[in-house]
């Protein structure tokens, strides 16, 4: 596309948008010591999982139906954890990265055939887990240090016992009063995309840069935000198949990303406290808020940013 006489590559645009104030680096002080109690006190215990033989389509359908970003894969008989499939794995499979080879090479671009492969073919097998007697501080250390959104919890036999996420940690840590504001913790250099950018470009950007979401900007105005879960839900709802005539994945991923943006857009402002924003994210069940100042997008604050800040990262 053309903008102000300059060529801008769709889906690969980086905004470095400073607000009115000088937003230099902030020194965090540690707000978390050893938390009392085991991780199972905050983990989800009744975890839905699927066997490795489950089809990709069935797994995506289950994630979409339940509103999950991740789904553990376990042995049907023993319950032992074998892998996990995430919304990131799904966008990788749909054209973002190496898992797209399953569609493009093995099935010659035929998405309908590829989604009937077993979920073991795209699940993440090199897992980071927590022991069932781990402390909350152990979970914080792993999630913040390795930038992982959720961790399966296993017992001494490797059987899935629960799962703990950034949101679970935010529910605990966010109750502690913090002097920090959104502008202290938000990401300011944002990679964004345009409403007419093809879904394929968005999946590649997300996979390459390990993003779960991209702000969608048109003429420097925030149009919306697209997430890995939105793209996964598009596949899981089966709406994708109603648009296909040949079965080729390009029929789906060639569509503009604007097709995936729906619902109300929630934003925040740089002067809000991180306690206020944490409460809003938890109550609305959302993982990020674009930060607006004077009608301009100046940053993005995520659950990860908040957990890291509350933990003193």
N, C-alpha and C positions, 0 to 999 in steps of 0.2 A: 504494500500500500504506500501511498505518498502522503507525507506530512511536512508542511512548511518547506516544500521543495526538496526534502531529503527522503531517500528510500528507507523505509523501516521494515525489517523482516517480521512478518506476522508470527506471533507466538514466541518470539525470542527477544523481547523488549525488556530492558532493565530500567526501572525508574529509581532514581536516587533523589527523593523529594524531601528536602529539609523543610520543616515548618517555620514558623516565625521566630522560634526560639533556638538558641544554640543547644543542640542535643548531643553533648559529648558523652563519652563512656561513663558509666556509673559503677562505682565500687560497691559490690554487694557484701553485706556482712551476714555471716551464717545465722540463720533463724531456726535451724533444726539440729538438735542433738540426737541422742539415741531415743527413738520413740518407743514407748512401752507398748507391749502387746505384739502378737504375731500378725503376719501379713493376712492371714485368713480372717482377721477381724474386719477387714475392709474389702477383701476380694469377693468377687462373684463366685459362689460355690456351685450353684446349679447350672453348669456350663453346657451349652448345646455344642455338640461336635458331630463330625461326619467321618465315616470310614474312608481309607485311601481309595477304595474302589468307587466311591460316589462320583457321579459325573460332575464336570465343571459347572454345567448349567444348573444342576440340582443344588450344588453348593452356593452358587451365586444367588439362586432363588431363595435359599434359606437365609442368607445374609441380608438380602433385600427385604424379605418379609419381617425379619426380626430387628432390622435397623442396625446390624453389626458392621463394624469396620474390619473385623478379623474373626476367623472361625478355626478352632483347633481341629486337627485331623488325628483320630485315635483308632487303635485296633478295636474292631467290633467286640471281640471276646474279652480281651484283657483290660481295655480302657487305657493302655499305655499310649503316651503321646508320641506321634510319629512326625508331625509337621504342623504347619499353620498356613492358612491361606488368608491373605489380606486384600483390601481394596487396591493396594499398590501392586500386588501380584496380578490382579485382574486387568488393570490398565497396562501393565507390562505385556500381558497376554494379548490385549486388543491392539497392540501396535507400538507400545512404549519401549520395549527392549528385547532381550534375548528370548524371552518366553513366547514372543510373537512368531518364532520359528515354527512352533507347533501348528500355527495357522497357515503361515506362508509357505513353508517347505513341506511338512508332512501332509497337509491337506490342500495344498495349492491355492491358498487364499479362501477356502470355503469355511466360513465361520460356523455354519450350521453343523458341519461334520466335526469341527474342532471342539465345540462346546460339549460334545458327547464323549470326549476323552475323559479318563479318570482324573480326579483332582490331584492325585499324586504327581502328575506330570507337570504341574505348575506350582505346587505348594513349596514353601520355604522349609527346607529340612535341617539347615544348620541353625538350631534354635538356641536362643538365650532364655533360660527359665529361672524361676525362683524356687527354693525349697519351701515346703509347706510351713516350716518353722522360722522363716526369714522375718526380719523386722521391717517396719515401714521404711526406715532409713536405708535399708538394703535396696528396696525397690526404687527409692528416689535416686540413689547413686547410679543404678543401672540405667534407668529411664533417662535421666539427665545426661549421664556420661556417654551413653551410646545412642541417644536420640531415638529411642524405641517407644512407640505409643502404647504398647500393652505387653504384658509378660504372662505366659502361662505359669501356673504354680503346680508343682508335681510333688508326690510323696516319695518315700525312700525307694519305691519300686518303679518309679518313673510313670506312675499312673496320674492322669490329669486330676488335680484336686480343686482347681479354681483358676481364675484369671484376674489380674489387677491392671488397671489402665491409668493413664494420665488423669482422667476424670475422677477416678477413685482417690488418687493422691490429692488432687485439687480440692476435693470435698473435705479432706482432713486438714491440709495445710492452709487452705484459704480462710479458715476461721481465726487464724492468728493475725493480729493487727499489724499492718505493714505501713511504713511511711512512704513507700514507693508509689509512683503514678504511672499511667500507661506510657507516657513519653520516656520513662526511664527503662522500660523493658521491651518495647515494641521493636520489631524489625523495620528498618527504614529503607534499605536497598531492596526493592521489590521487583521480582520478575513478574511481568503481567502479560496478558494476552488480549486480543481484540474480539469483539462479538462475532465477526465473520471468519475467525480463524478455524480451520478444520479440526475436528476432534482428534484426528491422527497426530497433528502437530502438538496439541495439548498433552496427549498421552506421552509423547516422546519427551517433551519438556519436563513433565512431572517425574518421569522415570529417571531421566538423565541427571536432574538436579535434586532428586529425592524430596520433591515437594508433594504435600497432600492436597494443596489447594493453590489456585491462581486467581488473583483479582482480574476481572474483565473490565478493560478501560476503553472508552471511546472518546476521542478528542479531549483527553485528559480528565474526563468525567467518569466516575465509577459507575459501570453498567450493572455489575453483579459480581459474584464470586462463584467459581466452579471448583468442585472438589473431586477427589478420586472416588468418593462414595457416590457422587452424582453420576459419574460415568459408569460405575459398577451397577447402580440402580437402573440405569438406562438399559443395560443388558439383562438384568435380573427381572425387570418388569415384562420382558418379552416384547415391549414396544418396538425394539430394534428389528424384530423379524417381520413386523407388519410393513416395514419400509423396504424390505428386500425383494428383489425379483430373481436374481441369479444366485443368491447365497454368498456372494463375494463380500469379504469384510470391508472392501473399499466403499461399498454402498452406504455403510454405516459410518465409518470413520472419516469419510469425506464431507460429512454434513458440518455446517458451522456450529460452533460451541454454544451459540445463543440458544439453540434448541434444548439445551440441558439446564438452562437457568430459569428457575420458577420460584414462586413464593416471595415472601417479604424479605427485604435486605435489611439486616440489622447492622448498625455501625456504632462506633464509640468516639470519644474525643480524648486528646492527649492529657488533659488535666484531671481526668477521673482517676481515683485511686484503684490500685490493683484489687483491693478487696471488693469494691463495687463491681468491677468487671468480672471477677471470679463468680460472684453471686449471679450476675446476669447470664454468664455462659452456662452455669449449672442449671439455672431455672429454665432456660430456653433449650437446653440440650444441644448446644452448638460448640464447635471446637475452635472458632476464631472469629475475630471482629476486625473489619477494616477500620482504620483510624482516620477521621476526617477533621480537617481544620480549615475554616474559611471556604468550605465546599470542595476542598482539594484533598485527594488521597495522599497522606503523608506516611502511612505505615500500616502494619498489620500486627495484631497481638493474638497469640495463640495459647491454648492450654499449656503447651510445652513451655512457652515464655513465662507463664505465671507460676508453674510448678518450679521452674529453675529459680525464679526470683524469690518465692517464698522459702525455698530450701537454701537460699544463699549462694546459688551457683554463679 
